[in-house]
Amino acid sequence: MSARFAVTYRVRSDAASIAARAEAIAVEQSVEMPVAAIESEAVLRDIVGRVEDIADRGEGVFAVRIALATATIGDDAGQFLNMVFGNTSLHADVELEACEIPQNLAARLGGPRIGIPGLRARLGVQGRAFTGSALKPQGLDPEALAALAGRLADGGLDFIKDDHGLADQAYSPFAARVPACAAAIAAAAKRTGHPTRYIPSITGNLDQMRAQLRLVRDLGLDCAMVVPLLAGVANVQAIRAEFPDIALFAHPSFGGAARVAPELLLGQLMPLLGADAVIFPNHGGRFGYTPATCRRLADAARSAPVPALPVPAGGMTLARTPELLDFYGPDTMLLVGGNLLMARARIAEEAAAFARAVAQHPYAQDHDGH
Amino acid sequence: MSARFAVTYRVRSDAASIAARAEAIAVEQSVEMPVAAIESEAVLRDIVGRVEDIADRGEGVFAVRIALATATIGDDAGQFLNMVFGNTSLHADVELEACEIPQNLAARLGGPRIGIPGLRARLGVQGRAFTGSALKPQGLDPEALAALAGRLADGGLDFIKDDHGLADQAYSPFAARVPACAAAIAAAAKRTGHPTRYIPSITGNLDQMRAQLRLVRDLGLDCAMVVPLLAGVANVQAIRAEFPDIALFAHPSFGGAARVAPELLLGQLMPLLGADAVIFPNHGGRFGYTPATCRRLADAARSAPVPALPVPAGGMTLARTPELLDFYGPDTMLLVGGNLLMARARIAEEAAAFARAVAQHPYAQDHDGH
């Protein structure tokens, strides 16, 4: 018997059609041809997707559980997405809800190397949440971004990341912008005594990402952000293998997560391919995720073999710090971007207040077990 | 004044909220921070997205037209998607409907090199539609796939493509499978006198795709299929630049096109980054696209500077050949996969009947202008 793993789809259907619809999905995500035309017994036995369960969720929605063959995937994360939601992503009646990834498949795909324990060790931060902010707006030149980075770092934050809009634009080329921001943050870290980390955003094709990561490494930096759904997930696997000391932060851009359950796409799959930290839209911010979705997403990230760091973001405010720390506990990074920038001349002071609020928060006992 | 291009989003909203929602999208897809905190006059003038029009489409849907700065993109297709639908893809109330790409941006991103005219010249096919079929199911070994390829090519089809599920699996490694299928198709082409082309599927990270493409080129093949939304669009740009003689067929897998208008994502954007041919789900097949969507998608592909070939597929049947040729005209390829395979022992005869039907179809005069 060949190895299989289970994938659950959320399907809108009427009760009379769901059995046939489930079979059609099982075929679409495996052999993609009429089963009647398959002559090979081995393919019929080992490769064709198998409907394992259909559960009526009510209101015309069914959860369809399908067992797919692990052999169709190998160790390629792109092929993994192709097999679990390739053609089916084009069907408007289906959403991808869950994947049960067996340990041997997860190990082949990658997984975080550094994760929460590595980030805690590097920064000497224990028993509290991490703090972060973002460099924006795009359109500023390297000097202006570096000045902003220095002011944020003077507040003693743990991480300062590039906005995901910062790429290799003419007004702020990567090769000028990243050394300038790194130097400003290093100078601030010397002043504060806190080892604030800079997270540059890595873009372009695999060669361009590699060249950018070599510069990152040569600057003595040990973090980088990547957008897996634009970079191509197999390329994220490649840079994970080639730059083992760089902690990878996954950005959700182009995630179109309304078609794939966010806790799966971001919480489970980003760590699966090597993200050490996963940035996601927080509840109550600019995005519509519910608290329950955010909780499941964070729990999924922290369930990776090396726990990955959940990084709620997207319209966060300083005022919500206590509430969010109660919600996420210490194994998280709070990423406050625009709200800190609103302080303008008082950015360093506001950043320091943010850092203090996170350091002094009374974390509940039951969170310490993470 | 800096260069801008217009993007149209379809937004579900009530009339009282749409103006603010439109502004929020313009900010999200440009500076992603409170505009009030931006000090730079140049950023406010040249970078912040600008709402140009809001049209009430009725039933709580609005078309929001936003002008984005071309300078934010450079020549990176990944950054292009990041800027037009990066974070906004995570908002369930918004779909990306249209992009108006200025000529200079389109030229920087790439575009088809070979397209319809190049494919017509290579195959000596004029005045009729192209024919194609697919090698499946995955799970067969290289010998079985090659035998199938030979039988399909004996029918005199124009193109035989890998199923997009064929990757570099242990049961059928790329390096064994592709030479075997290429040899079988070449032998059949010698028998039939028709220069049937093989289209292998290229997968993995950029290095792996390059290695596969070198083998493709060394085998004397001149076509390849790629899944841009899994490969990473910037990597497609890279292989377009490095393999100028390979005609690139874009596969829609993982397109999640319900959140991006299919005519935009597949019809317009795939050619924009270099696809010479665009495979898409045909109306009336296994996918839910309407005839109007398919028409617009095909028209968009054929509107590229070098026209790209629209390839309707997905549950096509031989019986629909006349109807579909009337619908798409001669500048198309009909891709019939599973329905041909149903013929089992009579595959070559059925493929020949398909080829004849396409060759003998009376194409309407008004289609000949393409």
Interface residues (C-beta under 8 A of the other chain):
Chain A: A24 E28 S30 V31 E32 M33 P34 A36 A37 I38 E39 S40 A42 V43 D46 I47 V48 A69 A71 T72 I73 G74 D76 G78 Q79 L81 N82 M83 F85 G86 N87 S89 L90 H91 A92 D93 K136 P137 Q138 G139 L140 A144 D163 H164 G165 A167 D168 Q169 A170 Y171 T203 G204 N205 L206 D207 Q208 V227 L229 L230 A231 G232 V233 A234 N235 Q237 A238 P252 S253 F254 G255 G256 A257 A258 R259 V260 P262 P281 R286 F287 G288 G314 G337 G338 N339 L341 M342 R344
Chain B: A24 E28 S30 V31 E32 M33 P34 A36 A37 I38 E39 S40 A42 V43 D46 I47 V48 A69 A71 T72 I73 G74 D76 G78 Q79 L81 N82 M83 F85 G86 N87 S89 L90 H91 A92 D93 K136 P137 Q138 G139 L140 A144 D163 H164 G165 A167 D168 Q169 A170 Y171 T203 G204 N205 L206 D207 Q208 V227 L229 L230 A231 G232 V233 A234 N235 Q237 A238 P252 S253 F254 G255 G256 A257 A258 R259 V260 P262 P281 R286 F287 G288 G314 G337 G338 N339 L341 M342 R344
